[in-house]
Amino acid sequence: MTKTRTDFPEVAQELQSQPHEILHFGTCRLDPQNEQLWRDQQAVRLTGKAFAVLRHLASRPSQLVSKRELLRAVWADTVVSHSTLTSCIKE
């Protein structure tokens, strides 16, 4: 069964329209549909927002992604500071 977070409806809708695809970068694997990140054979725990930021970035390889785009994609109807985004990226 596929787990989809309901607290990020815009991400859930985008996931449902895409085939199940594992994203690979470096030694990491990102499973966007099951919301799992693996480094080698070890699971990496992330908060929901940090995962959403990573998923957005990883799904756009070789593309420049602006802060504005990330804020719209992850915090669509919420006003947050740029430091919130910075904290998620650090995580």
Backbone bond lengths (Angstrom), bond angles and torsions (degrees), N, CA, C in turn:
res aa  C-N    CA-C-N  psi(-1)  N-CA   C-N-CA  omega(-1)  CA-C   N-CA-C  phi
1 M - - - 1.454 - - 1.526 108.95 -
2 T 1.300 117.45 138.80 1.452 123.26 -179.20 1.515 110.01 -88.35
3 K 1.336 115.16 130.64 1.449 121.69 179.00 1.525 108.47 -95.72
4 T 1.314 117.67 126.17 1.457 122.30 177.70 1.518 108.42 -128.20
5 R 1.321 115.80 127.70 1.461 120.01 -179.66 1.512 110.43 -72.09
6 T 1.311 115.13 131.97 1.458 118.74 178.97 1.526 111.97 -88.58
7 D 1.356 118.13 -10.55 1.457 119.47 179.70 1.531 112.23 -81.90
8 F 1.344 117.87 -2.05 1.451 122.63 174.85 1.523 108.34 -129.44
9 P 1.334 119.39 71.54 1.461 121.15 -172.90 1.518 113.78 -59.81
10 E 1.341 118.40 -35.23 1.461 119.43 -179.79 1.522 111.53 -67.32
11 V 1.328 117.46 -35.09 1.470 121.68 177.20 1.523 109.63 -72.42
12 A 1.321 117.33 -42.27 1.465 120.97 179.57 1.523 110.75 -60.74
13 Q 1.319 117.03 -41.65 1.467 120.73 179.82 1.522 110.40 -64.92
14 E 1.323 117.77 -42.40 1.462 121.96 179.27 1.524 110.52 -64.15
15 L 1.331 117.40 -40.21 1.465 121.26 179.65 1.514 112.01 -64.61
16 Q 1.329 117.18 -39.37 1.448 120.53 -177.57 1.522 111.77 -67.84
17 S 1.321 117.25 -24.61 1.453 120.15 -178.94 1.527 112.65 -88.19
18 Q 1.345 117.35 -6.59 1.455 121.63 -179.04 1.522 110.37 -109.85
19 P 1.345 116.82 149.16 1.458 118.48 174.75 1.525 109.52 -68.78
20 H 1.323 115.61 156.84 1.468 120.26 179.92 1.524 108.29 -66.75
21 E 1.298 116.85 116.20 1.450 121.66 -176.70 1.518 109.22 -135.89
22 I 1.333 116.35 131.42 1.458 122.18 175.25 1.527 107.22 -89.92
23 L 1.321 116.51 130.35 1.462 121.50 178.47 1.521 108.80 -97.73
24 H 1.319 117.29 132.23 1.464 122.70 -179.14 1.515 109.41 -114.75
25 F 1.340 116.41 135.02 1.463 121.50 173.49 1.511 107.32 -154.03
26 G 1.326 115.41 129.39 1.464 120.08 -175.76 1.516 110.17 56.20
27 T 1.329 116.31 -130.35 1.465 121.32 177.86 1.525 111.45 -95.64
28 C 1.323 116.78 14.15 1.467 121.22 -175.28 1.521 112.05 -107.76
29 R 1.343 113.59 152.15 1.465 122.25 172.74 1.523 107.01 -128.33
30 L 1.307 115.65 132.21 1.459 121.42 -179.70 1.521 107.91 -117.57
31 D 1.317 115.63 120.43 1.468 121.73 177.60 1.520 106.36 -105.12
32 P 1.343 117.69 95.30 1.459 120.42 -174.42 1.514 114.18 -65.49
33 Q 1.322 117.44 -33.87 1.457 118.99 -177.23 1.521 112.06 -71.46
34 N 1.316 117.19 -38.31 1.470 120.93 179.85 1.520 112.24 -95.92
35 E 1.340 115.95 3.54 1.465 122.87 178.13 1.513 111.86 51.27
36 Q 1.326 115.32 55.19 1.457 121.44 178.48 1.517 110.01 -129.05
37 L 1.333 115.03 139.88 1.452 122.73 174.58 1.513 107.27 -120.97
38 W 1.325 116.06 133.39 1.462 121.88 179.30 1.521 108.92 -124.66
39 R 1.331 116.69 134.67 1.460 122.57 170.34 1.509 105.32 -111.82
40 D 1.324 116.88 113.34 1.463 122.63 -170.21 1.525 107.38 56.39
41 Q 1.318 118.62 -117.50 1.465 121.44 -179.15 1.533 112.50 -105.09
42 Q 1.326 116.98 6.08 1.464 120.78 -176.11 1.528 111.52 -105.23
43 A 1.314 115.32 132.01 1.464 120.66 176.40 1.529 109.30 -70.94
44 V 1.315 115.76 140.54 1.467 122.13 178.23 1.519 107.56 -112.55
45 R 1.319 116.76 124.97 1.457 120.99 -179.08 1.519 109.49 -88.95
46 L 1.330 114.86 131.63 1.454 121.84 177.03 1.525 109.24 -132.50
47 T 1.325 115.55 153.63 1.459 118.43 172.08 1.525 107.79 -69.53
48 G 1.301 116.32 163.46 1.457 121.05 -179.33 1.517 113.39 -58.57
49 K 1.310 117.58 -43.60 1.463 121.06 -179.15 1.530 111.36 -69.65
50 A 1.334 117.54 -40.63 1.465 120.08 177.36 1.527 110.00 -62.41
51 F 1.331 116.83 -39.17 1.457 120.22 177.42 1.526 110.46 -64.46
52 A 1.317 117.64 -42.08 1.458 121.43 -179.96 1.532 111.17 -63.08
53 V 1.335 117.14 -39.37 1.470 121.08 176.92 1.525 109.83 -64.62
54 L 1.327 117.60 -47.81 1.461 121.94 179.69 1.526 110.99 -60.73
55 R 1.318 116.29 -44.32 1.464 121.11 179.92 1.526 110.89 -60.35
56 H 1.332 115.54 -43.70 1.462 119.77 -179.70 1.528 110.19 -63.09
57 L 1.319 117.15 -45.19 1.461 120.79 -179.53 1.534 111.85 -67.13
58 A 1.334 116.87 -45.19 1.464 121.25 -176.70 1.526 112.10 -67.28
59 S 1.318 116.90 -26.87 1.459 119.48 -179.45 1.531 112.27 -81.87
60 R 1.333 116.63 0.21 1.459 121.96 179.06 1.521 110.66 -128.80
61 P 1.340 117.65 60.02 1.471 119.69 -177.81 1.526 111.13 -62.91
62 S 1.308 114.94 144.84 1.475 122.49 177.60 1.519 113.12 62.91
63 Q 1.338 117.46 18.85 1.465 120.73 177.34 1.523 109.53 -116.05
64 L 1.289 115.46 143.55 1.450 121.00 173.83 1.528 108.01 -78.26
65 V 1.318 117.11 125.00 1.464 121.76 179.33 1.524 107.22 -117.02
66 S 1.299 116.42 120.62 1.467 120.89 -177.80 1.525 111.28 -80.41
67 K 1.320 114.61 161.37 1.467 119.93 174.24 1.524 109.74 -58.21
68 R 1.297 115.28 -42.72 1.473 120.49 -178.13 1.530 110.70 -58.97
69 E 1.338 116.75 -44.66 1.461 120.71 178.86 1.527 111.19 -62.69
70 L 1.334 116.89 -43.86 1.466 119.98 178.64 1.523 111.42 -62.87
71 L 1.309 116.49 -43.91 1.465 119.61 179.75 1.530 110.87 -62.17
72 R 1.318 117.27 -40.75 1.474 120.46 177.90 1.524 111.73 -67.17
73 A 1.323 116.77 -40.21 1.461 120.80 -176.15 1.525 112.16 -70.83
74 V 1.313 117.53 -39.01 1.466 120.91 -173.13 1.524 112.56 -98.57
75 W 1.308 117.31 -34.00 1.466 121.49 -179.40 1.527 108.95 -121.14
76 A 1.302 117.80 57.66 1.467 123.75 -170.92 1.530 113.99 -50.56
77 D 1.302 118.71 -51.14 1.465 121.62 -174.59 1.524 112.51 -113.85
78 T 1.329 115.78 26.00 1.455 120.51 -176.85 1.524 109.27 -128.76
79 V 1.298 116.45 137.42 1.458 120.67 175.50 1.522 107.54 -89.91
80 V 1.332 115.97 121.01 1.463 121.32 177.12 1.518 108.63 -132.42
81 S 1.320 115.72 160.07 1.460 120.16 179.62 1.530 109.59 -83.31
82 H 1.304 114.86 163.41 1.459 119.86 177.51 1.527 110.61 -65.31
83 S 1.328 117.28 -25.98 1.468 119.83 178.27 1.532 111.12 -67.87
84 T 1.315 117.61 -27.11 1.465 120.92 175.45 1.518 109.34 -63.36
85 L 1.317 116.46 -46.45 1.463 121.06 177.42 1.527 110.10 -62.64
86 T 1.304 117.43 -43.54 1.472 121.62 178.90 1.519 110.63 -59.17
87 S 1.324 118.50 -41.77 1.464 121.88 178.56 1.526 111.99 -62.50
88 C 1.319 116.59 -41.15 1.472 120.46 178.27 1.519 111.37 -65.38
89 I 1.306 116.35 -39.46 1.471 120.18 179.13 1.526 110.27 -67.98
90 K 1.315 118.21 -38.87 1.467 120.83 176.93 1.516 110.93 -62.16
91 E 1.333 116.76 -39.52 1.463 120.54 179.55 1.515 110.12 -61.40
